[in-house]
C-alpha cells in the first residue's frame, strides 16, 4: 500500500490552481501559527480566498504544539462556523493543529490520545475518510513535509513532551507546495530545515519499511538538497526555493510510507528538552547513523550506494577498503563514505554544529543524555535497537 494526499500541487503560484480544484467551497477554517501572524502571509492567502468568495475564520495555534484540549476547542469553533474546508497554513504547528481538528471533524467520537504512533501499524486504517470536508495543507516553510504525511504532533494536557500521532484521518486531502509562501524564514532556519529534509530522505531510505515505491522519492529529495541547499540558505534564489520546496514534499511522501529510523529517534527525543530545532541534532548524528546501518545490513548499504550514485557522488580513493578496485557493483563501502563526506561538508557549509557536546554546551553529561534518549526515543520511529542508538550518541558526542 502506498499513501499520499489525493492531490499534490507544486510550482510557484500553484495555490490558485489548488483552490480551483476544491471548489465550490464557502467557509474555510484556517489553522495558522503565531510565527507567521505578522508576516503578511495570511493576508496573501485571504486575497486568494476572497477571489473565490470563500469566507474564512483564522485560529492561531498557541506557541508550540497544540494540546488535545486546544484541539477540541478549535474543533468546536470549526463546527460552529459551519466550515466546509480546513486549511493548515504555516509551519509544523499549524499543520499539526489543522490535521488534528480535521480528524475530529471526520470522527467526532475519536480519542486522539489513542493514536500514538508507537502503537500504530505502518498503514493504519479507519472508516472511509469523507471528501465532503477537504483538508488543504499549505506550508510556509519547506522542511517538515507535514503537509503530505498522516502524522501529527500534539501535547497531552498534562505532559510537556510531544505525542506523535499516526492515523489515516490525519492525511491531508491536498498538499500545496508553493514556494511563493516560503520566503519569510531567516537563513539560519533555512539551513536547519534543509538538513531536516536531507535527514527525512536518508532516514526513509535506511528504514526497514523502504520499498521500490518509496525509494525514488527519498533519492530525489536528497539530490535536490545536495544541489540547492547552499543557494537556498545564502540568498532568496527562486530556483533553489522551488527545488527545496519540492524536496520537502518528496521526502515527506517517502516518510509517510517508509517511516523513519535512528536519526529522528534521537533528534526528536532531544530537541524539545534543549530547545533547539531537531534539524540541528539530526545534522550531527546522521553521518554516524548512515555508517552504522550500512555496516550492519548489506541491504541498507546497497540502498545508500544507489542513492549516492544517483546524487552523482563517486568513490573518494577507496580509503575504507584496502586494495578495492571499485568495480561496477560498487559494493565496497567506499561510495557510502562519499555520501557521509558530502553530508558533513554540507553541514559545515551551512554553519551548523558537528558534535552534540558543542551544541549542548555543557548543559548535560553524555550519561545523562543517554538516559533521556533511552526513555524517549522509541516513539514513532521504526528503530528499536537502543544499543545502536547509544553507540551513535557516543560517537556524535
C-alpha positions as a Markdown table, in Angstrom:
| # | Residue | x | y | z |
|---|---|---|---|---|
| 1 | Unk | 0.0 | 0.0 | 0.0 |
| 2 | Unk | 1.3 | 3.5 | -0.9 |
| 3 | Unk | -0.2 | 6.5 | 0.8 |
| 4 | Unk | -0.1 | 10.2 | -0.1 |
| 5 | Unk | -2.6 | 13.1 | -0.3 |
| 6 | Unk | -5.2 | 12.8 | -3.1 |
| 7 | Unk | -3.7 | 15.9 | -4.7 |
| 8 | Unk | -0.2 | 17.4 | -4.6 |
| 9 | Unk | 0.2 | 20.8 | -6.3 |
| 10 | Unk | 3.7 | 22.2 | -6.8 |
| 11 | Unk | 5.5 | 25.1 | -8.5 |
| 12 | Unk | 5.4 | 28.8 | -7.7 |
| 13 | Unk | 1.8 | 30.2 | -7.9 |
| 14 | Unk | 0.1 | 26.8 | -7.8 |
| 15 | Unk | -2.2 | 27.8 | -4.9 |
| 16 | Unk | -4.6 | 29.3 | -7.5 |
| 17 | Unk | -5.0 | 26.0 | -9.3 |
| 18 | Unk | -5.3 | 24.2 | -6.0 |
| 19 | Unk | -8.2 | 26.3 | -4.7 |
| 20 | Unk | -10.0 | 25.9 | -8.0 |
| 21 | Unk | -9.7 | 22.1 | -7.6 |
| 22 | Unk | -11.6 | 22.1 | -4.3 |
| 23 | Unk | -14.4 | 24.5 | -5.4 |
| 24 | Unk | -17.1 | 25.1 | -4.6 |
| 25 | Unk | -16.3 | 26.0 | -1.0 |
| 26 | Unk | -17.9 | 28.7 | 1.1 |
| 27 | Unk | -16.4 | 28.7 | 4.6 |
| 28 | Unk | -12.8 | 27.8 | 5.4 |
| 29 | Unk | -11.5 | 27.2 | 8.9 |
| 30 | Unk | -7.8 | 28.3 | 8.7 |
| 31 | Unk | -5.3 | 27.0 | 11.2 |
| 32 | Unk | -2.2 | 29.0 | 11.4 |
| 33 | Unk | 0.6 | 29.8 | 13.9 |
| 34 | Unk | 2.0 | 32.9 | 15.6 |
| 35 | Unk | 5.3 | 32.7 | 13.7 |
| 36 | Unk | 3.6 | 34.0 | 10.5 |
| 37 | Unk | 0.9 | 36.1 | 12.1 |
| 38 | Unk | 3.0 | 39.3 | 11.4 |
| 39 | Unk | 4.5 | 38.3 | 8.0 |
| 40 | Unk | 1.5 | 39.3 | 5.9 |
| 41 | Unk | 1.2 | 35.8 | 4.5 |
| 42 | Unk | -2.3 | 35.3 | 6.0 |
| 43 | Unk | -3.4 | 38.4 | 4.2 |
| 44 | Unk | -2.0 | 37.0 | 1.0 |
| 45 | Unk | -4.0 | 33.8 | 1.5 |
| 46 | Unk | -7.1 | 35.8 | 2.3 |
| 47 | Unk | -6.8 | 37.6 | -1.1 |
| 48 | Unk | -6.9 | 34.2 | -2.9 |
| 49 | Unk | -9.9 | 33.0 | -0.8 |
| 50 | Unk | -11.7 | 36.3 | -1.4 |
| 51 | Unk | -11.4 | 36.0 | -5.2 |
| 52 | Unk | -13.4 | 32.8 | -4.9 |
| 53 | Unk | -15.9 | 34.2 | -2.4 |
| 54 | Unk | -14.7 | 31.9 | 0.4 |
| 55 | Unk | -15.2 | 33.3 | 3.8 |
| 56 | Unk | -12.7 | 32.3 | 6.5 |
| 57 | Unk | -12.0 | 32.1 | 10.2 |
| 58 | Unk | -8.4 | 32.0 | 11.4 |
| 59 | Unk | -7.4 | 30.1 | 14.5 |
| 60 | Unk | -3.9 | 30.7 | 15.7 |
| 61 | Unk | -2.2 | 27.8 | 17.4 |
| 62 | Unk | -0.7 | 28.9 | 20.7 |
| 63 | Unk | 3.1 | 28.8 | 20.9 |
| 64 | Unk | 4.4 | 25.3 | 20.4 |
| 65 | Unk | 2.5 | 22.2 | 19.5 |
| 66 | Unk | -1.3 | 22.3 | 20.2 |
| 67 | Unk | -2.6 | 20.5 | 23.3 |
| 68 | Unk | -5.5 | 18.0 | 23.0 |
| 69 | Unk | -7.7 | 20.4 | 24.9 |
| 70 | Unk | -6.9 | 23.2 | 22.5 |
| 71 | Unk | -7.7 | 21.0 | 19.5 |
| 72 | Unk | -11.1 | 20.0 | 20.9 |
| 73 | Unk | -12.0 | 23.7 | 21.4 |
| 74 | Unk | -10.8 | 24.6 | 17.9 |
| 75 | Unk | -12.9 | 21.7 | 16.5 |
| 76 | Unk | -15.9 | 23.2 | 18.3 |
| 77 | Unk | -15.2 | 26.6 | 16.6 |
| 78 | Unk | -14.9 | 24.9 | 13.2 |
| 79 | Unk | -18.3 | 23.2 | 13.7 |
| 80 | Unk | -19.9 | 26.4 | 14.9 |
| 81 | Unk | -18.5 | 28.2 | 11.9 |
| 82 | Unk | -20.1 | 25.5 | 9.6 |
| 83 | Unk | -16.8 | 25.1 | 7.9 |
| 84 | Unk | -16.8 | 23.1 | 4.6 |
| 85 | Unk | -13.0 | 23.2 | 4.3 |
| 86 | Unk | -10.0 | 23.1 | 6.7 |
| 87 | Unk | -6.8 | 24.8 | 5.7 |
| 88 | Unk | -3.5 | 24.3 | 7.5 |
| 89 | Unk | -1.3 | 27.4 | 6.7 |
| 90 | Unk | 2.1 | 27.9 | 8.3 |
| 91 | Unk | 4.8 | 25.8 | 9.9 |
| 92 | Unk | 4.7 | 22.4 | 11.6 |
| 93 | Unk | 2.4 | 23.6 | 14.5 |
| 94 | Unk | -0.2 | 24.9 | 12.1 |
| 95 | Unk | -0.1 | 21.6 | 10.1 |
| 96 | Unk | -0.4 | 19.6 | 13.3 |
| 97 | Unk | -3.3 | 21.7 | 14.6 |
| 98 | Unk | -5.2 | 21.5 | 11.3 |
| 99 | Unk | -4.8 | 17.8 | 10.9 |
| 100 | Unk | -6.0 | 17.1 | 14.5 |
| 101 | Unk | -9.0 | 19.4 | 14.0 |
| 102 | Unk | -9.8 | 17.7 | 10.7 |
| 103 | Unk | -9.5 | 14.3 | 12.2 |
| 104 | Unk | -12.1 | 15.2 | 14.9 |
| 105 | Unk | -14.4 | 16.8 | 12.4 |
| 106 | Unk | -14.5 | 13.5 | 10.5 |
| 107 | Unk | -14.6 | 11.3 | 13.6 |
| 108 | Unk | -16.3 | 13.2 | 16.4 |
| 109 | Unk | -16.1 | 10.3 | 18.8 |
| 110 | Unk | -12.4 | 9.7 | 18.2 |
| 111 | Unk | -9.9 | 9.9 | 21.1 |
| 112 | Unk | -6.8 | 11.4 | 19.6 |
| 113 | Unk | -4.7 | 10.1 | 22.5 |
| 114 | Unk | -5.3 | 6.5 | 21.3 |
| 115 | Unk | -3.5 | 7.3 | 18.0 |
| 116 | Unk | 0.1 | 7.4 | 19.4 |
| 117 | Unk | 2.5 | 6.3 | 16.7 |
| 118 | Unk | 4.4 | 3.8 | 18.9 |
| 119 | Unk | 1.3 | 1.6 | 19.0 |
| 120 | Unk | 0.0 | 2.2 | 15.4 |
| 121 | Unk | 0.7 | -0.1 | 12.4 |
| 122 | Unk | 2.6 | 1.1 | 9.4 |
| 123 | Unk | -0.6 | 1.9 | 7.4 |
| 124 | Unk | -3.4 | 2.2 | 10.0 |
| 125 | Unk | -7.0 | 2.2 | 8.7 |
| 126 | Unk | -10.2 | 3.6 | 9.8 |
| 127 | Unk | -13.7 | 4.2 | 8.4 |
| 128 | Unk | -13.7 | 5.7 | 4.9 |
| 129 | Unk | -12.5 | 9.3 | 5.0 |
| 130 | Unk | -15.1 | 11.8 | 4.0 |
| 131 | Unk | -14.3 | 14.0 | 1.0 |
| 132 | Unk | -17.1 | 16.5 | 1.9 |
| 133 | Unk | -14.7 | 18.5 | 4.1 |
| 134 | Unk | -11.2 | 18.6 | 2.5 |
| 135 | Unk | -8.1 | 19.4 | 4.4 |
| 136 | Unk | -5.7 | 21.6 | 2.4 |
| 137 | Unk | -2.2 | 22.0 | 3.8 |
| 138 | Unk | -0.1 | 24.9 | 2.7 |
| 139 | Unk | 3.4 | 25.1 | 4.3 |
| 140 | Unk | 5.1 | 28.4 | 4.7 |
| 141 | Unk | 8.4 | 26.7 | 5.4 |
| 142 | Unk | 10.0 | 23.9 | 3.4 |
| 143 | Unk | 11.2 | 21.3 | 5.9 |
| 144 | Unk | 8.9 | 19.0 | 7.9 |
| 145 | Unk | 6.9 | 17.6 | 5.0 |
| 146 | Unk | 3.9 | 17.5 | 7.4 |
| 147 | Unk | 1.6 | 18.5 | 4.5 |
| 148 | Unk | 2.0 | 15.0 | 2.9 |
| 149 | Unk | 2.1 | 12.6 | 5.9 |
| 150 | Unk | -0.6 | 11.0 | 8.1 |
| 151 | Unk | 1.2 | 12.1 | 11.3 |
| 152 | Unk | 0.6 | 14.9 | 13.7 |
| 153 | Unk | 2.4 | 16.2 | 16.8 |
| 154 | Unk | 0.3 | 17.3 | 19.8 |
| 155 | Unk | 0.8 | 17.6 | 23.5 |
| 156 | Unk | -1.4 | 15.8 | 26.1 |
| 157 | Unk | -2.8 | 18.4 | 28.5 |
| 158 | Unk | -0.7 | 17.0 | 31.4 |
| 159 | Unk | 2.5 | 16.5 | 29.5 |
| 160 | Unk | 5.1 | 18.8 | 28.1 |
| 161 | Unk | 6.8 | 16.2 | 25.9 |
| 162 | Unk | 5.2 | 15.9 | 22.4 |
| 163 | Unk | 3.0 | 13.0 | 21.5 |
| 164 | Unk | 3.3 | 11.7 | 17.9 |
| 165 | Unk | 0.0 | 10.5 | 16.3 |
| 166 | Unk | -0.3 | 8.3 | 13.2 |
| 167 | Unk | -3.7 | 7.7 | 11.6 |
| 168 | Unk | -5.1 | 7.8 | 8.1 |
| 169 | Unk | -7.6 | 10.5 | 9.1 |
| 170 | Unk | -4.6 | 12.8 | 9.6 |
| 171 | Unk | -3.6 | 12.6 | 5.9 |
| 172 | Unk | -4.3 | 15.9 | 4.1 |
| 173 | Unk | -6.7 | 15.7 | 1.1 |
| 174 | Unk | -4.4 | 18.2 | -0.7 |
| 175 | Unk | -0.9 | 19.5 | -0.3 |
| 176 | Unk | 0.2 | 22.8 | -1.9 |
| 177 | Unk | 3.9 | 23.1 | -2.3 |
| 178 | Unk | 4.0 | 26.8 | -3.4 |
| 179 | Unk | 7.5 | 28.3 | -2.8 |
| 180 | Unk | 5.9 | 31.8 | -3.0 |
| 181 | Unk | 4.8 | 31.3 | 0.6 |
| 182 | Unk | 8.2 | 30.1 | 1.8 |
| 183 | Unk | 10.2 | 33.3 | 1.7 |
| 184 | Unk | 9.9 | 34.5 | 5.3 |
| 185 | Unk | 12.5 | 32.2 | 7.0 |
| 186 | Unk | 15.8 | 33.7 | 8.1 |
| 187 | Unk | 19.0 | 31.9 | 6.7 |
| 188 | Unk | 19.7 | 30.0 | 10.0 |
| 189 | Unk | 16.3 | 28.4 | 9.9 |
| 190 | Unk | 16.6 | 27.7 | 6.2 |
| 191 | Unk | 19.8 | 25.8 | 7.0 |
| 192 | Unk | 18.1 | 23.7 | 9.7 |
| 193 | Unk | 15.0 | 22.9 | 7.6 |
| 194 | Unk | 17.2 | 21.9 | 4.6 |
| 195 | Unk | 19.1 | 19.5 | 6.8 |
| 196 | Unk | 15.7 | 18.2 | 8.1 |
| 197 | Unk | 14.7 | 17.4 | 4.6 |
| 198 | Unk | 18.0 | 15.6 | 3.9 |
| 199 | Unk | 17.5 | 13.5 | 7.1 |
| 200 | Unk | 14.0 | 12.6 | 6.0 |
| 201 | Unk | 15.2 | 11.4 | 2.7 |
| 202 | Unk | 18.1 | 9.4 | 4.1 |
| 203 | Unk | 16.3 | 8.1 | 7.1 |
| 204 | Unk | 13.4 | 6.9 | 5.0 |
| 205 | Unk | 15.9 | 5.1 | 2.7 |
| 206 | Unk | 17.6 | 3.4 | 5.7 |
| 207 | Unk | 14.3 | 2.4 | 7.2 |
| 208 | Unk | 13.4 | -1.3 | 7.0 |
| 209 | Unk | 10.0 | -0.3 | 5.6 |
| 210 | Unk | 11.5 | 1.3 | 2.5 |
| 211 | Unk | 10.2 | -0.1 | -0.8 |
| 212 | Unk | 10.7 | 0.3 | -4.5 |
| 213 | Unk | 7.8 | 2.8 | -4.4 |
| 214 | Unk | 9.2 | 5.0 | -1.6 |
| 215 | Unk | 12.9 | 5.0 | -2.6 |
| 216 | Unk | 12.6 | 7.2 | -5.7 |
| 217 | Unk | 11.1 | 9.9 | -3.5 |
| 218 | Unk | 13.9 | 9.5 | -1.0 |
| 219 | Unk | 16.6 | 9.7 | -3.7 |
| 220 | Unk | 15.2 | 12.8 | -5.5 |
| 221 | Unk | 14.7 | 14.7 | -2.3 |
| 222 | Unk | 18.2 | 14.1 | -1.2 |
| 223 | Unk | 19.7 | 15.0 | -4.6 |
| 224 | Unk | 17.7 | 18.3 | -4.5 |
| 225 | Unk | 19.1 | 19.2 | -1.1 |
| 226 | Unk | 22.7 | 18.5 | -2.0 |
| 227 | Unk | 22.3 | 20.5 | -5.2 |
| 228 | Unk | 20.3 | 23.5 | -4.0 |
| 229 | Unk | 20.5 | 23.9 | -0.1 |
| 230 | Unk | 23.5 | 26.2 | -0.2 |
| 231 | Unk | 21.8 | 28.6 | -2.6 |
| 232 | Unk | 18.6 | 28.3 | -0.7 |
| 233 | Unk | 20.3 | 29.4 | 2.5 |
| 234 | Unk | 22.7 | 32.0 | 1.0 |
| 235 | Unk | 20.1 | 34.1 | -0.8 |
| 236 | Unk | 16.5 | 34.0 | -1.9 |
| 237 | Unk | 17.1 | 32.2 | -5.1 |
| 238 | Unk | 13.8 | 31.3 | -6.9 |
| 239 | Unk | 15.1 | 28.1 | -8.5 |
| 240 | Unk | 16.6 | 26.9 | -5.2 |
| 241 | Unk | 13.5 | 27.8 | -3.3 |
| 242 | Unk | 11.3 | 25.7 | -5.6 |
| 243 | Unk | 13.7 | 22.7 | -5.6 |
| 244 | Unk | 13.9 | 22.7 | -1.8 |
| 245 | Unk | 10.1 | 23.1 | -1.5 |
| 246 | Unk | 9.7 | 20.1 | -3.8 |
| 247 | Unk | 12.3 | 18.1 | -1.8 |
| 248 | Unk | 10.3 | 18.7 | 1.4 |
| 249 | Unk | 7.2 | 17.1 | -0.2 |
| 250 | Unk | 9.1 | 14.3 | -1.9 |
| 251 | Unk | 10.9 | 13.4 | 1.4 |
| 252 | Unk | 7.6 | 13.7 | 3.3 |
| 253 | Unk | 5.9 | 11.2 | 0.9 |
| 254 | Unk | 8.8 | 8.8 | 1.4 |
| 255 | Unk | 8.5 | 9.1 | 5.2 |
| 256 | Unk | 4.7 | 8.6 | 5.0 |
| 257 | Unk | 5.3 | 5.2 | 3.5 |
| 258 | Unk | 8.7 | 4.0 | 5.0 |
| 259 | Unk | 8.7 | 5.8 | 8.3 |
| 260 | Unk | 12.0 | 7.0 | 9.9 |
| 261 | Unk | 15.0 | 5.5 | 11.6 |
| 262 | Unk | 17.6 | 6.2 | 14.3 |
| 263 | Unk | 18.4 | 9.8 | 13.3 |
| 264 | Unk | 15.0 | 11.1 | 14.2 |
| 265 | Unk | 14.6 | 8.7 | 17.1 |
| 266 | Unk | 17.5 | 10.7 | 18.7 |
| 267 | Unk | 16.7 | 14.1 | 17.3 |
| 268 | Unk | 13.0 | 14.1 | 18.3 |
| 269 | Unk | 13.9 | 12.9 | 21.8 |
| 270 | Unk | 16.4 | 15.7 | 22.5 |
| 271 | Unk | 15.2 | 18.7 | 20.6 |
| 272 | Unk | 12.3 | 19.6 | 22.9 |
| 273 | Unk | 14.5 | 19.2 | 26.0 |
| 274 | Unk | 17.2 | 21.5 | 24.8 |
| 275 | Unk | 15.0 | 24.0 | 23.0 |
| 276 | Unk | 16.7 | 23.5 | 19.6 |
| 277 | Unk | 15.4 | 22.7 | 16.2 |
| 278 | Unk | 15.7 | 18.9 | 15.7 |
| 279 | Unk | 17.5 | 19.6 | 12.4 |
| 280 | Unk | 20.5 | 20.8 | 14.5 |
| 281 | Unk | 20.7 | 17.4 | 16.2 |
| 282 | Unk | 20.0 | 15.4 | 13.0 |
| 283 | Unk | 22.8 | 17.2 | 11.3 |
| 284 | Unk | 25.2 | 15.8 | 13.9 |
| 285 | Unk | 24.1 | 12.2 | 14.2 |
| 286 | Unk | 23.1 | 11.5 | 10.6 |
| 287 | Unk | 26.6 | 10.5 | 9.4 |
| 288 | Unk | 27.1 | 8.1 | 12.3 |
| 289 | Unk | 23.7 | 6.5 | 11.7 |
| 290 | Unk | 24.4 | 6.0 | 8.0 |
| 291 | Unk | 27.8 | 4.4 | 8.8 |
| 292 | Unk | 26.3 | 2.1 | 11.5 |
| 293 | Unk | 23.3 | 1.0 | 9.4 |
| 294 | Unk | 25.4 | 0.2 | 6.3 |
| 295 | Unk | 27.9 | -1.9 | 8.3 |
| 296 | Unk | 25.1 | -3.8 | 10.0 |
| 297 | Unk | 23.0 | -4.5 | 6.9 |
| 298 | Unk | 24.2 | -5.2 | 3.3 |
| 299 | Unk | 20.7 | -4.3 | 2.0 |
| 300 | Unk | 20.9 | -0.9 | 3.6 |
| 301 | Unk | 24.4 | -0.4 | 2.1 |
| 302 | Unk | 23.1 | -1.2 | -1.3 |
| 303 | Unk | 20.3 | 1.4 | -1.0 |
| 304 | Unk | 22.7 | 4.0 | 0.2 |
| 305 | Unk | 25.1 | 3.1 | -2.6 |
| 306 | Unk | 22.4 | 3.6 | -5.1 |
| 307 | Unk | 21.4 | 6.9 | -3.5 |
| 308 | Unk | 25.0 | 8.2 | -3.6 |
| 309 | Unk | 25.4 | 7.2 | -7.3 |
| 310 | Unk | 22.0 | 8.9 | -8.1 |
| 311 | Unk | 23.3 | 12.1 | -6.5 |
| 312 | Unk | 26.5 | 11.9 | -8.7 |
| 313 | Unk | 28.9 | 11.0 | -5.9 |
| 314 | Unk | 32.0 | 8.8 | -6.7 |
| 315 | Unk | 34.5 | 6.8 | -4.7 |
| 316 | Unk | 36.9 | 9.1 | -2.9 |
| 317 | Unk | 40.0 | 6.9 | -3.1 |
| 318 | Unk | 38.8 | 3.6 | -1.6 |
| 319 | Unk | 40.1 | 4.6 | 1.9 |
| 320 | Unk | 37.6 | 2.4 | 3.7 |
| 321 | Unk | 38.6 | -0.9 | 1.9 |
| 322 | Unk | 42.3 | -1.7 | 1.1 |
| 323 | Unk | 43.0 | -2.8 | -2.5 |
| 324 | Unk | 39.5 | -2.1 | -3.6 |
| 325 | Unk | 39.1 | -1.7 | -7.3 |
| 326 | Unk | 35.6 | -0.1 | -7.0 |
| 327 | Unk | 34.1 | -2.2 | -9.8 |
| 328 | Unk | 30.6 | -1.8 | -11.3 |
| 329 | Unk | 29.0 | -3.5 | -8.3 |
| 330 | Unk | 30.1 | -0.6 | -6.1 |
| 331 | Unk | 29.8 | -2.9 | -3.0 |
| 332 | Unk | 33.0 | -2.0 | -1.3 |
| 333 | Unk | 31.5 | 0.7 | 1.1 |
| 334 | Unk | 33.6 | 3.5 | -0.4 |
| 335 | Unk | 30.6 | 5.1 | -2.0 |
| 336 | Unk | 28.9 | 5.2 | 1.4 |
| 337 | Unk | 31.9 | 7.1 | 2.7 |
| 338 | Unk | 31.5 | 9.5 | -0.1 |
| 339 | Unk | 27.9 | 10.2 | 0.9 |
| 340 | Unk | 28.9 | 10.7 | 4.5 |
| 341 | Unk | 31.7 | 13.1 | 3.4 |
| 342 | Unk | 29.1 | 15.1 | 1.4 |
| 343 | Unk | 26.8 | 15.2 | 4.4 |
| 344 | Unk | 29.5 | 16.6 | 6.7 |
| 345 | Unk | 30.6 | 19.1 | 4.1 |
| 346 | Unk | 27.1 | 20.4 | 3.6 |
| 347 | Unk | 26.6 | 20.6 | 7.4 |
| 348 | Unk | 29.8 | 22.7 | 7.7 |
| 349 | Unk | 28.9 | 24.9 | 4.7 |
| 350 | Unk | 25.5 | 25.7 | 6.3 |
| 351 | Unk | 27.2 | 26.8 | 9.5 |
| 352 | Unk | 25.8 | 24.0 | 11.8 |
| 353 | Unk | 27.4 | 22.3 | 14.7 |
| 354 | Unk | 29.2 | 19.0 | 14.2 |
| 355 | Unk | 29.1 | 17.5 | 17.7 |
| 356 | Unk | 26.5 | 17.1 | 20.4 |
| 357 | Unk | 28.8 | 18.4 | 23.1 |
| 358 | Unk | 29.3 | 21.7 | 21.3 |
| 359 | Unk | 25.6 | 22.0 | 20.6 |
| 360 | Unk | 24.6 | 21.3 | 24.2 |
| 361 | Unk | 27.5 | 23.4 | 25.5 |
| 362 | Unk | 28.0 | 21.8 | 29.0 |
| 363 | Unk | 24.3 | 21.7 | 29.9 |
| 364 | Unk | 24.3 | 17.9 | 30.4 |
| 365 | Unk | 26.7 | 15.0 | 30.5 |
| 366 | Unk | 26.9 | 12.1 | 28.0 |
| 367 | Unk | 25.5 | 9.7 | 30.5 |
| 368 | Unk | 22.5 | 12.0 | 31.3 |
| 369 | Unk | 22.0 | 12.4 | 27.5 |
| 370 | Unk | 21.9 | 8.6 | 27.0 |
| 371 | Unk | 19.3 | 8.3 | 29.8 |
| 372 | Unk | 17.0 | 10.9 | 28.2 |
| 373 | Unk | 17.2 | 9.3 | 24.8 |
| 374 | Unk | 16.7 | 5.8 | 26.2 |
| 375 | Unk | 13.4 | 6.9 | 27.8 |
| 376 | Unk | 12.1 | 9.0 | 24.9 |
| 377 | Unk | 13.4 | 7.6 | 21.6 |
| 378 | Unk | 11.3 | 4.5 | 20.9 |
| 379 | Unk | 8.2 | 6.6 | 20.0 |
| 380 | Unk | 7.1 | 6.7 | 16.4 |
| 381 | Unk | 10.4 | 5.6 | 14.7 |
| 382 | Unk | 10.7 | 2.1 | 13.4 |
| 383 | Unk | 14.0 | 1.9 | 15.2 |
| 384 | Unk | 14.1 | -0.4 | 18.2 |
| 385 | Unk | 17.8 | -1.0 | 18.6 |
| 386 | Unk | 18.6 | 1.2 | 21.6 |
| 387 | Unk | 22.0 | -0.3 | 21.8 |
| 388 | Unk | 22.8 | 1.1 | 18.4 |
| 389 | Unk | 21.4 | 4.5 | 19.4 |
| 390 | Unk | 23.7 | 4.6 | 22.4 |
| 391 | Unk | 26.7 | 3.8 | 20.2 |
| 392 | Unk | 25.7 | 6.7 | 17.9 |
| 393 | Unk | 25.4 | 9.1 | 20.8 |
| 394 | Unk | 29.0 | 8.2 | 22.0 |
| 395 | Unk | 30.5 | 8.8 | 18.6 |
| 396 | Unk | 28.5 | 12.0 | 18.0 |
| 397 | Unk | 29.4 | 13.4 | 21.4 |
